Amino acid sequence: MGEPMIRSSMTRRQFGARVLRAGWWSLALTGIAAAWASVRFFWPRTSYTPPTRFLAGRPEDYGPGEVSLRYLESHRVWVVRGDGGIFAIVARCSHLGCRPNWFAEERRFKCPCHGSNFDAEGRVIAGPAPRPLKRAAVSLTPEGQILVDSADQAEHADAVRDPSFLVPLAEGPRRPSAEAHGRARDEGAAASEASFSGHRWKGDLA
Amino acid sequence: MSGIGERIRNGQLWKSIFRVGIPSDRRSRLQVILHNFFLHLHPTRVARSGLKMTYTFCLGGISAFLFILLTITGVFLMFYYVPEVGRAYSDMKDIGFVVPFGRVMRALHRWAAHGMVITVILHMLRVALTGSYKPPREFNWVIGVSLLVLTLLLSFTGYLLPWDQLAFWAITVGTNMAAAVPVAGHDGPFHEVAGVAVDNDVRYALLGGIEVGPNALIRFYVLHCVALPLIAVVLMGVHFWRVRKDGGISRPL
């Protein structure tokens, strides 16, 4: 007997140390993975907010100088018909991010938080706001509907020089009463919006 | 009568709870402190000069007292308040108008919260002015600063819970400040470097979304009622324990 059957270059003690080292390493890696998971946990993959791209009716639905609040609750933008055409202002004060209110009689946006005032173009009139209100990209679909992309935002100064932030008004006679049309097209717009975005927001504020 | 008291104090039940009898000398008085869970965080002996009110003004003690008061009144409020967008505001109003003593409970919580912010800041000021942060207490100063930050975070998270206009816009503004943090906030400098955008920055994690909404309410609620108080309790335990280990309450030299 005497001679062992299997020879190994590793002693029992060395083998034990290696197992122990592997154990500590796997424990450490598990700890790192757990720490990563605990942090990652707080960034959900989906937020149930409305789609940022949405249809906002036809250009002729907006009367001259109209500041529409129709997409304010759902998408946080005002769709405005200015002299040059239709554009979308992001309803987020450039000061600290509150949502200003539109005062039609004074033709001003006023922020309730710190009193900044903006004109209908979103330019600062008063208050602590450092910059004009941002704009959201707008375009015209082949069907003639206004497509707003509130994720594509630009500072006022850049937006006024960028054609993707303005839908120019078509040539030709205006319809006599834009407001009457506005009411009539409400349902149609909502339906087309639903089909365009695939789903509507859970809260369905619009 | 004294016979009954004597028998109770000598009985097994009493002795199983209170291991040290009525303190009669220096040693047993010391043991009472050492053998009681609640008292043992406190130093076993306090120097006469340590009792001088005008030195510490008991600001740390008042802060701790207010924290306990806030915990108790907060638990009471939790029996009625539901952190759900449709209910939060009306629950808060119900606590004020429908629940017996509800308004007292909420007022206590509110005033104690204001008070704690004040006393914690004054406590820090006192410690700075008396030089009580010096070795060996340097690390306890660091823990104290963490507790100050926790106090402010507890105030901030509690601010959203009434879900009124003030709460909503205050949290909007507050979390927008988080968005201005360098690298980690989508409005901050260098955010492009880390690929940080509105839907993956710190503000998103804080709100659970891109706007203050239902997710933000439940997040702030859990932070306010569970996560932050737990961290605060642990740090307060260490804070007090270190005061004891570093030679008791700081006092005039």
Contacts between the chains, C-beta under 8 A, distances in Angstrom:
chain1	res1	chain2	res2	distance
A	42	B	205	4.3
A	42	B	208	7.6
A	43	B	200	6.1
A	43	B	204	6.4
A	43	B	205	5.5
A	44	B	208	6.5
A	44	B	215	7.8
A	47	B	199	7.0
A	47	B	204	7.9
A	47	B	208	7.4
A	47	B	209	4.2
A	47	B	210	6.2
A	47	B	215	7.3
A	48	B	209	7.7
A	49	B	209	6.2
A	49	B	210	5.9
A	49	B	211	6.5
A	49	B	213	7.7
A	76	B	211	7.7
A	96	B	172	7.7
A	96	B	173	4.3
A	96	B	176	5.5
A	96	B	177	7.6
A	97	B	172	5.7
A	97	B	173	6.4
A	97	B	176	3.9
A	97	B	179	7.9
A	98	B	169	5.2
A	98	B	172	5.7
A	98	B	173	6.5
A	112	B	165	7.7
A	112	B	169	6.9
A	113	B	169	5.3
A	113	B	172	7.9
A	113	B	173	6.3
A	203	B	213	8.0
